[in-house]
Structures are given as C-alpha cells and as structure tokens.
C-alpha cells in the first residue's frame, strides 16, 4: 500500500516536470535584454529562444520571428534544441510506461516482478530526461553569465537569464525526484526476493520463509525378553526334554508308568 502511494506521488512529480520542460522548450525567454550602464532604451525588450526571437515595445505587444537558419544560432542553443526534444520524448515514454507497471493498474496481473522491472525502466528514462533538460539549461546560463562579465562586449550585447531557464531548472528537479522514487521503491535485494513465492490474489494462502532441516537424532535399540517354554505332561513317553541332561527326567518316568 505504501509503494502504491509513492508511485502515485512519483507519477505526479514526473507529470509536473514534463509540463515544465515542455513550457521551457516553447518559451522564447531564454535570453533577455539587459538594461545596464548607459543603455536607456527601456521601451523595447528583446527575447531570444530556441525557435524564435521576439521584441516587445512598451509592454503592449510582442512581435516574434522564427529563425531563418539553424546554423545562425549559437552552439549552446543548437544543442539545447536537440536535448530538449530528447528530454520530452524520454519523459513522455517514461510516463506512459510507468502507467503499465503501477499497482493501481491491471495491465500486468499476478506478476509483481515484471511490474517492478517496468517501473525501474520508466524511472531510468525519467532520470535520463532530467539530464537532457539540465544540460542545455545550465550550459545556456553559463554562457549568459560569462558574456555578461566579458569586458570586450558592449552593454547592448549583454543578456540576462530568462524565465525559461528557471522553469527548466525547476522541471529538471521534479523529473529527478519522480525518477528516483520510481527506481528506489522497486529495487529489492535478491535475499528478500527469494523468500517470496508467486500466488494468486484470490487465494487465501500465506507465504512462509523456508525453514532449515533439523538433523536426525540416533535412537537406541531396546531388547524385549522372550518367555521360556513351559514343560507339558503326556501319557506317552516323550523323547523331547526340556533340559539337557544325560539321565531321564522324573516327568518321563511318571508318564511311562
């Protein structure tokens, strides 16, 4: 029951992280114009994103234009395009695969080991999506900070961190938490797994761990004494003597008379 609740929490975290990654990919606010020094043009703001650059005049309207060529972008934005698309693909597949292996679904019945394996695979894909998000976001942030403190650039060429970068960092944290919960809740050691047996949910049988065999104790043999045969009287002479003797017994003489 506890694992089922943790799986639902991990699913929600993964969904929030995937939505944040999609928003960060589509937003043009990766780089924002910096107003410092003698740069007094505050009526126009420029945004640079992965797919387009936009201009806003006096906070009234925004005009956007798609990039004419991919090669015209900087290396960090070119890499960010591919990595963010990979992150969305991995996160979406991991989210769909996790629905198959959760305890609250019946896609896989009477096979707990297969469900755990499916959730581990889904968690691994979610963690990979987190890595694909945090690499381009951190790379772009590093380039912006480096250029901001570059003395060779003029103030009009300097940029600040945009809202899309902060959303990307938060989304990567949600994806990392969701993927780790999927993996940690379903990883078990071989010792614990060997003590479990497969059984049907409708049955009333209980499982017990195997018990070690006890060594057999040696038993002592008891001799039972046999009763001695009693002598019998007869009218006819008897040649069978009870006792081994060289002389005839009294009982045989009386019988002869």
C-alpha positions as CSV (number, residue, x, y, z in Angstrom):
1,X,0.0,0.0,0.0
2,X,2.8,2.4,0.8
3,X,4.5,1.6,-2.5
4,X,1.3,2.4,-4.3
5,X,1.0,5.8,-2.7
6,X,4.7,6.6,-3.5
7,X,4.1,5.5,-7.1
8,X,1.3,8.0,-7.5
9,X,3.4,10.8,-6.0
10,X,6.2,9.9,-8.4
11,X,3.8,10.0,-11.3
12,X,2.5,13.4,-10.3
13,X,6.1,14.7,-10.0
14,X,7.0,13.4,-13.4
15,X,3.9,14.9,-14.9
16,X,4.7,18.3,-13.5
17,X,8.3,18.1,-14.6
18,X,7.3,17.1,-18.1
19,X,4.9,20.1,-18.3
20,X,7.6,22.4,-17.2
21,X,10.1,21.0,-19.7
22,X,7.6,21.5,-22.5
23,X,6.9,25.1,-21.4
24,X,10.6,25.8,-21.2
25,X,11.2,24.4,-24.7
26,X,8.5,26.5,-26.3
27,X,9.1,29.8,-24.5
28,X,11.3,32.4,-26.2
29,X,12.5,33.8,-22.8
30,X,15.9,32.1,-22.7
31,X,17.9,35.3,-23.1
32,X,16.6,38.7,-22.2
33,X,18.0,42.2,-22.9
34,X,20.0,43.6,-20.0
35,X,19.5,47.3,-19.1
36,X,22.7,48.4,-17.5
37,X,25.1,51.3,-17.7
38,X,24.2,53.9,-20.3
39,X,21.7,51.7,-22.1
40,X,18.5,53.7,-21.6
41,X,16.4,52.1,-24.2
42,X,13.8,50.6,-21.9
43,X,10.8,50.8,-24.3
44,X,11.9,47.8,-26.2
45,X,12.8,44.4,-24.8
46,X,14.4,41.6,-26.8
47,X,13.9,37.9,-26.1
48,X,15.8,35.0,-27.6
49,X,14.6,31.5,-27.5
50,X,15.2,28.1,-29.1
51,X,12.8,28.6,-32.0
52,X,12.3,32.4,-32.4
53,X,13.3,35.8,-31.2
54,X,10.7,38.4,-30.0
55,X,10.5,42.1,-29.5
56,X,8.2,43.8,-27.1
57,X,7.5,47.5,-27.2
58,X,6.4,49.4,-24.1
59,X,4.9,46.2,-22.6
60,X,2.0,46.5,-25.1
61,X,2.5,44.0,-27.9
62,X,5.1,41.4,-28.8
63,X,6.4,40.6,-32.3
64,X,8.1,37.3,-32.9
65,X,10.1,35.9,-35.8
66,X,11.2,32.3,-36.4
67,X,14.9,31.8,-37.0
68,X,15.7,31.6,-40.7
69,X,18.6,29.1,-40.3
70,X,19.6,26.7,-37.7
71,X,23.3,27.4,-38.3
72,X,22.8,31.0,-37.4
73,X,22.2,30.1,-33.8
74,X,24.9,29.8,-31.2
75,X,26.3,26.3,-30.3
76,X,24.5,26.3,-26.9
77,X,21.1,27.0,-28.5
78,X,21.7,24.4,-31.2
79,X,22.5,21.7,-28.7
80,X,19.6,22.9,-26.5
81,X,17.1,22.2,-29.3
82,X,18.1,18.6,-29.7
83,X,18.5,17.9,-25.9
84,X,15.1,19.4,-25.0
85,X,13.4,17.4,-27.7
86,X,15.0,14.2,-26.4
87,X,14.0,15.1,-22.9
88,X,10.4,15.5,-23.9
89,X,10.4,12.2,-25.7
90,X,12.1,10.3,-22.9
91,X,9.8,11.9,-20.3
92,X,6.7,11.1,-22.2
93,X,7.7,7.5,-22.8
94,X,8.7,7.0,-19.2
95,X,5.4,8.4,-18.1
96,X,3.4,6.0,-20.3
97,X,5.5,3.0,-19.3
98,X,5.0,3.8,-15.6
99,X,1.3,3.6,-16.1
100,X,1.6,0.0,-17.2
101,X,3.6,-1.1,-14.1
102,X,1.8,0.7,-11.3
103,X,0.0,-1.3,-8.7
104,X,-3.3,0.6,-9.3
105,X,-3.4,-0.6,-12.9
106,X,-4.2,-4.2,-14.1
107,X,-2.1,-4.2,-17.3
108,X,0.2,-6.8,-15.8
109,X,-1.6,-9.3,-13.5
110,X,-0.1,-11.8,-11.0
111,X,3.5,-10.9,-11.8
112,X,4.9,-8.4,-9.3
113,X,8.5,-8.9,-10.5
114,X,7.5,-7.8,-14.0
115,X,5.8,-4.7,-12.6
116,X,8.9,-3.7,-10.6
117,X,11.0,-4.1,-13.7
118,X,8.7,-1.9,-15.8
119,X,8.8,0.8,-13.1
120,X,12.6,0.7,-12.9
121,X,12.8,1.1,-16.7
122,X,10.4,4.0,-16.5
123,X,12.3,5.7,-13.7
124,X,15.5,5.3,-15.6
125,X,14.0,7.0,-18.6
126,X,12.7,9.9,-16.5
127,X,16.1,10.4,-14.9
128,X,17.6,10.5,-18.4
129,X,15.1,13.1,-19.4
130,X,16.1,15.2,-16.3
131,X,19.8,15.0,-17.5
132,X,18.7,16.1,-21.0
133,X,16.9,19.1,-19.5
134,X,19.5,20.3,-17.0
135,X,22.5,20.2,-19.5
136,X,21.2,22.8,-22.0
137,X,19.7,25.0,-19.4
138,X,22.9,25.1,-17.3
139,X,25.0,25.5,-20.5
140,X,23.0,28.5,-21.7
141,X,23.0,30.0,-18.2
142,X,26.8,29.6,-18.1
143,X,27.2,31.3,-21.5
144,X,25.0,34.2,-20.5
145,X,26.9,34.8,-17.2
146,X,30.2,34.5,-18.9
147,X,29.3,37.1,-21.6
148,X,27.7,39.4,-19.0
149,X,31.1,39.8,-17.3
150,X,33.1,39.9,-20.5
151,X,34.8,43.4,-20.8
152,X,35.1,43.1,-24.5
153,X,31.3,43.2,-25.1
154,X,29.3,46.4,-25.0
155,X,26.3,46.8,-22.8
156,X,23.8,46.4,-25.7
157,X,25.2,42.9,-26.4
158,X,24.9,41.6,-22.9
159,X,21.9,39.4,-21.9
160,X,20.3,38.2,-18.7
161,X,18.8,34.9,-17.6
162,X,15.3,34.5,-18.9
163,X,12.3,32.9,-17.3
164,X,12.6,29.8,-19.4
165,X,15.9,28.9,-17.7
166,X,14.4,29.0,-14.2
167,X,11.4,26.9,-15.3
168,X,13.9,24.4,-16.8
169,X,15.8,24.1,-13.6
170,X,12.7,23.5,-11.6
171,X,11.4,21.0,-14.1
172,X,14.6,19.0,-14.0
173,X,14.3,18.8,-10.2
174,X,10.8,17.4,-10.5
175,X,11.9,14.9,-13.1
176,X,14.8,13.8,-11.0
177,X,12.6,13.3,-7.9
178,X,10.0,11.4,-9.8
179,X,12.5,9.1,-11.5
180,X,14.4,8.3,-8.2
181,X,11.1,7.5,-6.5
182,X,10.2,5.0,-9.3
183,X,13.6,3.3,-9.0
184,X,14.0,3.3,-5.2
185,X,10.5,2.0,-4.5
186,X,11.0,-1.1,-6.7
187,X,14.6,-2.1,-6.2
188,X,14.9,-5.1,-3.8
189,X,17.8,-7.3,-2.9
190,X,18.0,-10.9,-4.1
191,X,17.7,-12.3,-0.5
192,X,14.3,-10.6,0.0
193,X,13.1,-11.6,-3.4
194,X,14.0,-15.3,-2.9
195,X,11.8,-15.6,0.2
196,X,8.6,-14.6,-1.8
197,X,6.5,-17.0,-3.8
198,X,4.1,-16.4,-6.6
199,X,0.5,-16.8,-5.7
200,X,-2.9,-15.6,-6.9
201,X,-4.5,-12.6,-5.3
202,X,-7.8,-14.5,-5.0
203,X,-6.3,-17.3,-2.9
204,X,-6.1,-17.3,0.9
205,X,-2.7,-19.0,1.2
206,X,0.1,-17.3,3.1
207,X,3.8,-17.5,2.4
208,X,6.4,-18.5,4.9
209,X,10.1,-18.3,4.6
210,X,11.9,-21.7,4.2
211,X,12.9,-23.4,7.4
212,X,16.3,-25.2,7.8
213,X,16.1,-29.0,8.2
214,X,16.9,-30.4,11.6
215,X,19.4,-33.3,11.9
216,X,18.0,-36.7,12.8
217,X,18.9,-38.0,16.4
218,X,20.1,-41.6,16.7
219,X,17.7,-43.9,18.5
220,X,18.7,-46.8,20.9
221,X,17.5,-50.3,20.3
222,X,15.6,-52.0,23.1
223,X,15.7,-55.8,23.5
224,X,12.5,-57.4,24.5
225,X,13.0,-60.7,26.6
226,X,11.3,-63.8,25.2
227,X,9.3,-66.0,27.7
228,X,10.8,-69.5,28.3
229,X,8.7,-72.5,27.1
230,X,6.9,-74.4,29.9
231,X,7.1,-78.3,30.1
232,X,3.9,-80.3,29.3
233,X,2.8,-83.7,30.8
234,X,1.9,-86.6,28.5
235,X,0.8,-90.2,28.8
236,X,3.2,-91.3,26.1
237,X,6.9,-91.4,26.6
238,X,8.4,-88.3,25.3
239,X,11.8,-88.1,23.8
240,X,11.9,-84.3,23.9
241,X,13.5,-83.0,27.1
242,X,13.2,-79.5,28.3
243,X,16.6,-79.6,30.0
244,X,19.8,-81.0,28.5
245,X,20.6,-84.0,30.8
246,X,22.1,-87.4,30.3
247,X,19.6,-89.2,32.6
248,X,15.8,-89.4,32.0
249,X,13.7,-86.9,33.8
250,X,11.1,-87.6,36.5
251,X,8.2,-86.5,34.3
252,X,9.0,-89.0,31.6
253,X,9.2,-91.8,34.1
254,X,5.8,-91.0,35.6
255,X,4.3,-90.8,32.1
256,X,5.7,-94.3,31.3
257,X,4.1,-95.8,34.4
